[in-house]
C-alpha cells in the first residue's frame, strides 16, 4: 500500500542504505568526533523530514497553526 506515492518497501530500503552509509562513515573515515556528531544530527534530521514527507505528514506539520 503506497503512502503518499512511495511504497513502504522503498522507504525501508532508503532507511537501511542511509544507516549503513552513516555507519561506514562513522567507523572507517577518520574525523573529529564533533564533526561526526554534527554529520549524524544533520543526516537524521534530513531523513526524518524525508520520511514525514513520504508518508504525507510534513504538510500537516508545516501548516499547523496555533490558535488562542
mmCIF file as gemmi writes it, N, C-alpha and C atoms, coordinates in Angstrom:
data_model
loop_
_atom_site.group_PDB
_atom_site.id
_atom_site.type_symbol
_atom_site.label_atom_id
_atom_site.label_alt_id
_atom_site.label_comp_id
_atom_site.label_asym_id
_atom_site.label_entity_id
_atom_site.label_seq_id
_atom_site.pdbx_PDB_ins_code
_atom_site.Cartn_x
_atom_site.Cartn_y
_atom_site.Cartn_z
_atom_site.occupancy
_atom_site.B_iso_or_equiv
_atom_site.pdbx_formal_charge
_atom_site.auth_seq_id
_atom_site.auth_asym_id
_atom_site.pdbx_PDB_model_num
ATOM 1 N N . UNK Axp A 1 ? 0.847 -1.185 0 1 0 ? 1 A 1
ATOM 2 C CA . UNK Axp A 1 ? 0 0 0 1 0 ? 1 A 1
ATOM 3 C C . UNK Axp A 1 ? 0.886 1.24 0 1 0 ? 1 A 1
ATOM 4 N N . UNK Axp A 2 ? 0.823 2.055 -1.023 1 0 ? 2 A 1
ATOM 5 C CA . UNK Axp A 2 ? 1.69 3.229 -1.073 1 0 ? 2 A 1
ATOM 6 C C . UNK Axp A 2 ? 1.257 4.302 -0.084 1 0 ? 2 A 1
ATOM 7 N N . UNK Axp A 3 ? 2.233 4.927 0.505 1 0 ? 3 A 1
ATOM 8 C CA . UNK Axp A 3 ? 1.99 6.041 1.398 1 0 ? 3 A 1
ATOM 9 C C . UNK Axp A 3 ? 2.396 7.315 0.664 1 0 ? 3 A 1
ATOM 10 N N . UNK Axp A 4 ? 1.433 8.092 0.256 1 0 ? 4 A 1
ATOM 11 C CA . UNK Axp A 4 ? 1.67 9.335 -0.478 1 0 ? 4 A 1
ATOM 12 C C . UNK Axp A 4 ? 2.524 9.096 -1.715 1 0 ? 4 A 1
ATOM 13 N N . UNK Axp A 5 ? 2.323 7.973 -2.374 1 0 ? 5 A 1
ATOM 14 C CA . UNK Axp A 5 ? 3.009 7.708 -3.629 1 0 ? 5 A 1
ATOM 15 C C . UNK Axp A 5 ? 4.299 6.918 -3.515 1 0 ? 5 A 1
ATOM 16 N N . UNK Axp A 6 ? 4.82 6.705 -2.322 1 0 ? 6 A 1
ATOM 17 C CA . UNK Axp A 6 ? 6.067 5.956 -2.151 1 0 ? 6 A 1
ATOM 18 C C . UNK Axp A 6 ? 5.751 4.653 -1.418 1 0 ? 6 A 1
ATOM 19 N N . UNK Axp A 7 ? 6.041 3.509 -2.043 1 0 ? 7 A 1
ATOM 20 C CA . UNK Axp A 7 ? 5.781 2.234 -1.361 1 0 ? 7 A 1
ATOM 21 C C . UNK Axp A 7 ? 6.625 2.094 -0.088 1 0 ? 7 A 1
ATOM 22 N N . UNK Axp A 8 ? 6.068 1.395 0.87 1 0 ? 8 A 1
ATOM 23 C CA . UNK Axp A 8 ? 6.729 1.214 2.163 1 0 ? 8 A 1
ATOM 24 C C . UNK Axp A 8 ? 8.09 0.544 2.016 1 0 ? 8 A 1
ATOM 25 N N . UNK Axp A 9 ? 8.213 -0.393 1.092 1 0 ? 9 A 1
ATOM 26 C CA . UNK Axp A 9 ? 9.495 -1.093 0.916 1 0 ? 9 A 1
ATOM 27 C C . UNK Axp A 9 ? 10.583 -0.119 0.479 1 0 ? 9 A 1
ATOM 28 N N . UNK Axp A 10 ? 10.245 0.867 -0.341 1 0 ? 10 A 1
ATOM 29 C CA . UNK Axp A 10 ? 11.242 1.865 -0.759 1 0 ? 10 A 1
ATOM 30 C C . UNK Axp A 10 ? 11.708 2.709 0.418 1 0 ? 10 A 1
ATOM 31 N N . UNK Axp A 11 ? 10.79 3.052 1.302 1 0 ? 11 A 1
ATOM 32 C CA . UNK Axp A 11 ? 11.168 3.824 2.49 1 0 ? 11 A 1
ATOM 33 C C . UNK Axp A 11 ? 12.11 3.007 3.36 1 0 ? 11 A 1
ATOM 34 N N . UNK Axp A 12 ? 11.799 1.732 3.556 1 0 ? 12 A 1
ATOM 35 C CA . UNK Axp A 12 ? 12.651 0.859 4.374 1 0 ? 12 A 1
ATOM 36 C C . UNK Axp A 12 ? 14.022 0.702 3.733 1 0 ? 12 A 1
ATOM 37 N N . UNK Axp A 13 ? 14.074 0.524 2.417 1 0 ? 13 A 1
ATOM 38 C CA . UNK Axp A 13 ? 15.361 0.377 1.732 1 0 ? 13 A 1
ATOM 39 C C . UNK Axp A 13 ? 16.204 1.633 1.889 1 0 ? 13 A 1
ATOM 40 N N . UNK Axp A 14 ? 15.597 2.79 1.725 1 0 ? 14 A 1
ATOM 41 C CA . UNK Axp A 14 ? 16.343 4.048 1.885 1 0 ? 14 A 1
ATOM 42 C C . UNK Axp A 14 ? 16.857 4.188 3.307 1 0 ? 14 A 1
ATOM 43 N N . UNK Axp A 15 ? 16.042 3.844 4.299 1 0 ? 15 A 1
ATOM 44 C CA . UNK Axp A 15 ? 16.489 3.931 5.696 1 0 ? 15 A 1
ATOM 45 C C . UNK Axp A 15 ? 17.66 2.995 5.966 1 0 ? 15 A 1
ATOM 46 N N . UNK Axp A 16 ? 17.609 1.789 5.425 1 0 ? 16 A 1
ATOM 47 C CA . UNK Axp A 16 ? 18.7 0.838 5.623 1 0 ? 16 A 1
ATOM 48 C C . UNK Axp A 16 ? 19.972 1.337 4.94 1 0 ? 16 A 1
ATOM 49 N N . UNK Axp A 17 ? 19.854 1.818 3.701 1 0 ? 17 A 1
ATOM 50 C CA . UNK Axp A 17 ? 21.03 2.305 2.975 1 0 ? 17 A 1
ATOM 51 C C . UNK Axp A 17 ? 21.646 3.502 3.684 1 0 ? 17 A 1
ATOM 52 N N . UNK Axp A 18 ? 20.823 4.446 4.114 1 0 ? 18 A 1
ATOM 53 C CA . UNK Axp A 18 ? 21.35 5.622 4.821 1 0 ? 18 A 1
ATOM 54 C C . UNK Axp A 18 ? 22.018 5.193 6.126 1 0 ? 18 A 1
ATOM 55 N N . UNK Axp A 19 ? 21.415 4.245 6.829 1 0 ? 19 A 1
ATOM 56 C CA . UNK Axp A 19 ? 22.005 3.762 8.074 1 0 ? 19 A 1
ATOM 57 C C . UNK Axp A 19 ? 23.347 3.09 7.861 1 0 ? 19 A 1
ATOM 58 N N . UNK Axp A 20 ? 23.446 2.262 6.835 1 0 ? 20 A 1
ATOM 59 C CA . UNK Axp A 20 ? 24.712 1.573 6.548 1 0 ? 20 A 1
ATOM 60 C C . UNK Axp A 20 ? 25.784 2.578 6.125 1 0 ? 20 A 1
ATOM 61 N N . UNK Axp A 21 ? 25.415 3.534 5.274 1 0 ? 21 A 1
ATOM 62 C CA . UNK Axp A 21 ? 26.389 4.547 4.845 1 0 ? 21 A 1
ATOM 63 C C . UNK Axp A 21 ? 26.863 5.372 6.029 1 0 ? 21 A 1
ATOM 64 N N . UNK Axp A 22 ? 25.941 5.764 6.893 1 0 ? 22 A 1
ATOM 65 C CA . UNK Axp A 22 ? 26.33 6.538 8.077 1 0 ? 22 A 1
ATOM 66 C C . UNK Axp A 22 ? 27.21 5.714 9.001 1 0 ? 22 A 1
ATOM 67 N N . UNK Axp A 23 ? 26.915 4.426 9.166 1 0 ? 23 A 1
ATOM 68 C CA . UNK Axp A 23 ? 27.747 3.553 9.982 1 0 ? 23 A 1
ATOM 69 C C . UNK Axp A 23 ? 29.15 3.422 9.388 1 0 ? 23 A 1
ATOM 70 N N . UNK Axp A 24 ? 29.232 3.244 8.065 1 0 ? 24 A 1
ATOM 71 C CA . UNK Axp A 24 ? 30.535 3.138 7.408 1 0 ? 24 A 1
ATOM 72 C C . UNK Axp A 24 ? 31.351 4.416 7.589 1 0 ? 24 A 1
ATOM 73 N N . UNK Axp A 25 ? 30.702 5.554 7.425 1 0 ? 25 A 1
ATOM 74 C CA . UNK Axp A 25 ? 31.401 6.832 7.606 1 0 ? 25 A 1
ATOM 75 C C . UNK Axp A 25 ? 31.895 6.964 9.042 1 0 ? 25 A 1
ATOM 76 N N . UNK Axp A 26 ? 31.036 6.622 10.004 1 0 ? 26 A 1
ATOM 77 C CA . UNK Axp A 26 ? 31.41 6.765 11.414 1 0 ? 26 A 1
ATOM 78 C C . UNK Axp A 26 ? 32.54 5.828 11.818 1 0 ? 26 A 1
ATOM 79 N N . UNK Axp A 27 ? 32.616 4.652 11.221 1 0 ? 27 A 1
ATOM 80 C CA . UNK Axp A 27 ? 33.605 3.671 11.641 1 0 ? 27 A 1
ATOM 81 C C . UNK Axp A 27 ? 34.9 3.686 10.833 1 0 ? 27 A 1
ATOM 82 N N . UNK Axp A 28 ? 34.84 4.103 9.585 1 0 ? 28 A 1
ATOM 83 C CA . UNK Axp A 28 ? 36.01 3.932 8.732 1 0 ? 28 A 1
ATOM 84 C C . UNK Axp A 28 ? 36.609 5.222 8.184 1 0 ? 28 A 1
ATOM 85 N N . UNK Axp A 29 ? 35.965 6.347 8.377 1 0 ? 29 A 1
ATOM 86 C CA . UNK Axp A 29 ? 36.529 7.614 7.918 1 0 ? 29 A 1
ATOM 87 C C . UNK Axp A 29 ? 36.974 8.401 9.144 1 0 ? 29 A 1
ATOM 88 N N . UNK Axp A 30 ? 38.264 8.645 9.26 1 0 ? 30 A 1
ATOM 89 C CA . UNK Axp A 30 ? 38.748 9.372 10.44 1 0 ? 30 A 1
ATOM 90 C C . UNK Axp A 30 ? 38.388 10.86 10.37 1 0 ? 30 A 1
ATOM 91 N N . UNK Axp A 31 ? 37.711 11.316 11.405 1 0 ? 31 A 1
ATOM 92 C CA . UNK Axp A 31 ? 37.407 12.733 11.533 1 0 ? 31 A 1
ATOM 93 C C . UNK Axp A 31 ? 37.108 13.012 13 1 0 ? 31 A 1
ATOM 94 N N . UNK Axp A 32 ? 37.132 14.265 13.354 1 0 ? 32 A 1
ATOM 95 C CA . UNK Axp A 32 ? 36.897 14.649 14.746 1 0 ? 32 A 1
ATOM 96 C C . UNK Axp A 32 ? 35.493 14.223 15.181 1 0 ? 32 A 1
ATOM 97 N N . UNK Axp A 33 ? 35.381 13.86 16.438 1 0 ? 33 A 1
ATOM 98 C CA . UNK Axp A 33 ? 34.085 13.38 16.932 1 0 ? 33 A 1
ATOM 99 C C . UNK Axp A 33 ? 33.012 14.463 16.859 1 0 ? 33 A 1
ATOM 100 N N . UNK Axp A 34 ? 33.404 15.724 16.998 1 0 ? 34 A 1
ATOM 101 C CA . UNK Axp A 34 ? 32.405 16.801 16.907 1 0 ? 34 A 1
ATOM 102 C C . UNK Axp A 34 ? 31.839 16.891 15.49 1 0 ? 34 A 1
ATOM 103 N N . UNK Axp A 35 ? 32.673 16.674 14.485 1 0 ? 35 A 1
ATOM 104 C CA . UNK Axp A 35 ? 32.205 16.701 13.102 1 0 ? 35 A 1
ATOM 105 C C . UNK Axp A 35 ? 31.299 15.496 12.843 1 0 ? 35 A 1
ATOM 106 N N . UNK Axp A 36 ? 31.653 14.335 13.389 1 0 ? 36 A 1
ATOM 107 C CA . UNK Axp A 36 ? 30.804 13.152 13.24 1 0 ? 36 A 1
ATOM 108 C C . UNK Axp A 36 ? 29.44 13.386 13.875 1 0 ? 36 A 1
ATOM 109 N N . UNK Axp A 37 ? 29.441 14.011 15.038 1 0 ? 37 A 1
ATOM 110 C CA . UNK Axp A 37 ? 28.178 14.289 15.717 1 0 ? 37 A 1
ATOM 111 C C . UNK Axp A 37 ? 27.304 15.222 14.885 1 0 ? 37 A 1
ATOM 112 N N . UNK Axp A 38 ? 27.898 16.278 14.348 1 0 ? 38 A 1
ATOM 113 C CA . UNK Axp A 38 ? 27.151 17.21 13.507 1 0 ? 38 A 1
ATOM 114 C C . UNK Axp A 38 ? 26.621 16.495 12.273 1 0 ? 38 A 1
ATOM 115 N N . UNK Axp A 39 ? 27.445 15.677 11.638 1 0 ? 39 A 1
ATOM 116 C CA . UNK Axp A 39 ? 27.029 14.922 10.461 1 0 ? 39 A 1
ATOM 117 C C . UNK Axp A 39 ? 25.863 13.998 10.786 1 0 ? 39 A 1
ATOM 118 N N . UNK Axp A 40 ? 25.952 13.291 11.909 1 0 ? 40 A 1
ATOM 119 C CA . UNK Axp A 40 ? 24.882 12.382 12.31 1 0 ? 40 A 1
ATOM 120 C C . UNK Axp A 40 ? 23.573 13.124 12.545 1 0 ? 40 A 1
ATOM 121 N N . UNK Axp A 41 ? 23.643 14.257 13.238 1 0 ? 41 A 1
ATOM 122 C CA . UNK Axp A 41 ? 22.436 15.037 13.523 1 0 ? 41 A 1
ATOM 123 C C . UNK Axp A 41 ? 21.806 15.547 12.23 1 0 ? 41 A 1
ATOM 124 N N . UNK Axp A 42 ? 22.628 16.072 11.332 1 0 ? 42 A 1
ATOM 125 C CA . UNK Axp A 42 ? 22.11 16.604 10.068 1 0 ? 42 A 1
ATOM 126 C C . UNK Axp A 42 ? 21.456 15.496 9.247 1 0 ? 42 A 1
ATOM 127 N N . UNK Axp A 43 ? 22.102 14.341 9.158 1 0 ? 43 A 1
ATOM 128 C CA . UNK Axp A 43 ? 21.545 13.23 8.385 1 0 ? 43 A 1
ATOM 129 C C . UNK Axp A 43 ? 20.236 12.748 8.999 1 0 ? 43 A 1
ATOM 130 N N . UNK Axp A 44 ? 20.188 12.619 10.311 1 0 ? 44 A 1
ATOM 131 C CA . UNK Axp A 44 ? 18.963 12.162 10.977 1 0 ? 44 A 1
ATOM 132 C C . UNK Axp A 44 ? 17.829 13.155 10.75 1 0 ? 44 A 1
ATOM 133 N N . UNK Axp A 45 ? 18.106 14.453 10.834 1 0 ? 45 A 1
ATOM 134 C CA . UNK Axp A 45 ? 17.07 15.469 10.608 1 0 ? 45 A 1
ATOM 135 C C . UNK Axp A 45 ? 16.555 15.388 9.167 1 0 ? 45 A 1
ATOM 136 N N . UNK Axp A 46 ? 17.466 15.314 8.19 1 0 ? 46 A 1
ATOM 137 C CA . UNK Axp A 46 ? 17.038 15.236 6.798 1 0 ? 46 A 1
ATOM 138 C C . UNK Axp A 46 ? 16.237 13.97 6.517 1 0 ? 46 A 1
ATOM 139 N N . UNK Axp A 47 ? 16.677 12.847 7.069 1 0 ? 47 A 1
ATOM 140 C CA . UNK Axp A 47 ? 15.957 11.586 6.845 1 0 ? 47 A 1
ATOM 141 C C . UNK Axp A 47 ? 14.581 11.638 7.518 1 0 ? 47 A 1
ATOM 142 N N . UNK Axp A 48 ? 14.501 12.206 8.706 1 0 ? 48 A 1
ATOM 143 C CA . UNK Axp A 48 ? 13.215 12.322 9.392 1 0 ? 48 A 1
ATOM 144 C C . UNK Axp A 48 ? 12.25 13.194 8.584 1 0 ? 48 A 1
ATOM 145 N N . UNK Axp A 49 ? 12.737 14.31 8.059 1 0 ? 49 A 1
ATOM 146 C CA . UNK Axp A 49 ? 11.89 15.176 7.236 1 0 ? 49 A 1
ATOM 147 C C . UNK Axp A 49 ? 11.463 14.446 5.975 1 0 ? 49 A 1
ATOM 148 N N . UNK Axp A 50 ? 12.382 13.713 5.35 1 0 ? 50 A 1
ATOM 149 C CA . UNK Axp A 50 ? 12.05 12.969 4.138 1 0 ? 50 A 1
ATOM 150 C C . UNK Axp A 50 ? 10.973 11.927 4.413 1 0 ? 50 A 1
ATOM 151 N N . UNK Axp A 51 ? 11.103 11.201 5.526 1 0 ? 51 A 1
ATOM 152 C CA . UNK Axp A 51 ? 10.103 10.181 5.87 1 0 ? 51 A 1
ATOM 153 C C . UNK Axp A 51 ? 8.752 10.839 6.126 1 0 ? 51 A 1
ATOM 154 N N . UNK Axp A 52 ? 8.742 11.958 6.833 1 0 ? 52 A 1
ATOM 155 C CA . UNK Axp A 52 ? 7.476 12.659 7.073 1 0 ? 52 A 1
ATOM 156 C C . UNK Axp A 52 ? 6.839 13.104 5.763 1 0 ? 52 A 1
ATOM 157 N N . UNK Axp A 53 ? 7.652 13.58 4.824 1 0 ? 53 A 1
ATOM 158 C CA . UNK Axp A 53 ? 7.129 13.957 3.516 1 0 ? 53 A 1
ATOM 159 C C . UNK Axp A 53 ? 6.628 12.732 2.761 1 0 ? 53 A 1
ATOM 160 N N . UNK Axp A 54 ? 7.346 11.627 2.86 1 0 ? 54 A 1
ATOM 161 C CA . UNK Axp A 54 ? 6.99 10.409 2.131 1 0 ? 54 A 1
ATOM 162 C C . UNK Axp A 54 ? 5.659 9.837 2.6 1 0 ? 54 A 1
ATOM 163 N N . UNK Axp A 55 ? 5.371 9.945 3.878 1 0 ? 55 A 1
ATOM 164 C CA . UNK Axp A 55 ? 4.111 9.411 4.396 1 0 ? 55 A 1
ATOM 165 C C . UNK Axp A 55 ? 3.008 10.461 4.425 1 0 ? 55 A 1
ATOM 166 N N . UNK Axp A 56 ? 3.314 11.659 3.98 1 0 ? 56 A 1
ATOM 167 C CA . UNK Axp A 56 ? 2.3 12.692 3.856 1 0 ? 56 A 1
ATOM 168 C C . UNK Axp A 56 ? 1.998 13.475 5.119 1 0 ? 56 A 1
ATOM 169 N N . UNK Axp A 57 ? 2.875 13.42 6.1 1 0 ? 57 A 1
ATOM 170 C CA . UNK Axp A 57 ? 2.632 14.145 7.346 1 0 ? 57 A 1
ATOM 171 C C . UNK Axp A 57 ? 3.315 15.507 7.401 1 0 ? 57 A 1
ATOM 172 N N . UNK Axp A 58 ? 4.268 15.752 6.518 1 0 ? 58 A 1
ATOM 173 C CA . UNK Axp A 58 ? 5.026 17.001 6.572 1 0 ? 58 A 1
ATOM 174 C C . UNK Axp A 58 ? 4.128 18.211 6.324 1 0 ? 58 A 1
ATOM 175 N N . UNK Axp A 59 ? 3.195 18.097 5.398 1 0 ? 59 A 1
ATOM 176 C CA . UNK Axp A 59 ? 2.281 19.203 5.109 1 0 ? 59 A 1
ATOM 177 C C . UNK Axp A 59 ? 1.423 19.559 6.309 1 0 ? 59 A 1
ATOM 178 N N . UNK Axp A 60 ? 0.992 18.547 7.045 1 0 ? 60 A 1
ATOM 179 C CA . UNK Axp A 60 ? 0.193 18.806 8.245 1 0 ? 60 A 1
ATOM 180 C C . UNK Axp A 60 ? 1.003 19.521 9.315 1 0 ? 60 A 1
ATOM 181 N N . UNK Axp A 61 ? 2.272 19.141 9.444 1 0 ? 61 A 1
ATOM 182 C CA . UNK Axp A 61 ? 3.121 19.749 10.471 1 0 ? 61 A 1
ATOM 183 C C . UNK Axp A 61 ? 3.437 21.197 10.113 1 0 ? 61 A 1
ATOM 184 N N . UNK Axp A 62 ? 3.795 21.437 8.853 1 0 ? 62 A 1
ATOM 185 C CA . UNK Axp A 62 ? 4.186 22.797 8.458 1 0 ? 62 A 1
ATOM 186 C C . UNK Axp A 62 ? 3.001 23.731 8.345 1 0 ? 62 A 1
ATOM 187 N N . UNK Axp A 63 ? 1.789 23.201 8.153 1 0 ? 63 A 1
ATOM 188 C CA . UNK Axp A 63 ? 0.63 24.082 8.037 1 0 ? 63 A 1
ATOM 189 C C . UNK Axp A 63 ? -0.135 24.204 9.342 1 0 ? 63 A 1
ATOM 190 N N . UNK Axp A 64 ? 0.35 23.575 10.402 1 0 ? 64 A 1
ATOM 191 C CA . UNK Axp A 64 ? -0.331 23.643 11.69 1 0 ? 64 A 1
ATOM 192 C C . UNK Axp A 64 ? -0.265 25.051 12.262 1 0 ? 64 A 1
ATOM 193 N N . UNK Axp A 65 ? -1.38 25.562 12.714 1 0 ? 65 A 1
ATOM 194 C CA . UNK Axp A 65 ? -1.438 26.914 13.28 1 0 ? 65 A 1
ATOM 195 C C . UNK Axp A 65 ? -1.904 26.841 14.735 1 0 ? 65 A 1
ATOM 196 N N . UNK Axp A 66 ? -1.202 27.581 15.579 1 0 ? 66 A 1
ATOM 197 C CA . UNK Axp A 66 ? -1.628 27.693 16.965 1 0 ? 66 A 1
ATOM 198 C C . UNK Axp A 66 ? -2.687 28.775 17.063 1 0 ? 66 A 1
ATOM 199 N N . UNK Axp A 67 ? -3.778 28.462 17.73 1 0 ? 67 A 1
ATOM 200 C CA . UNK Axp A 67 ? -4.844 29.451 17.904 1 0 ? 67 A 1
ATOM 201 C C . UNK Axp A 67 ? -5.003 29.755 19.378 1 0 ? 67 A 1
ATOM 202 N N . UNK Axp A 68 ? -5.533 30.894 19.632 1 0 ? 68 A 1
ATOM 203 C CA . UNK Axp A 68 ? -5.73 31.312 21.027 1 0 ? 68 A 1
ATOM 204 C C . UNK Axp A 68 ? -6.996 30.777 21.58 1 0 ? 68 A 1
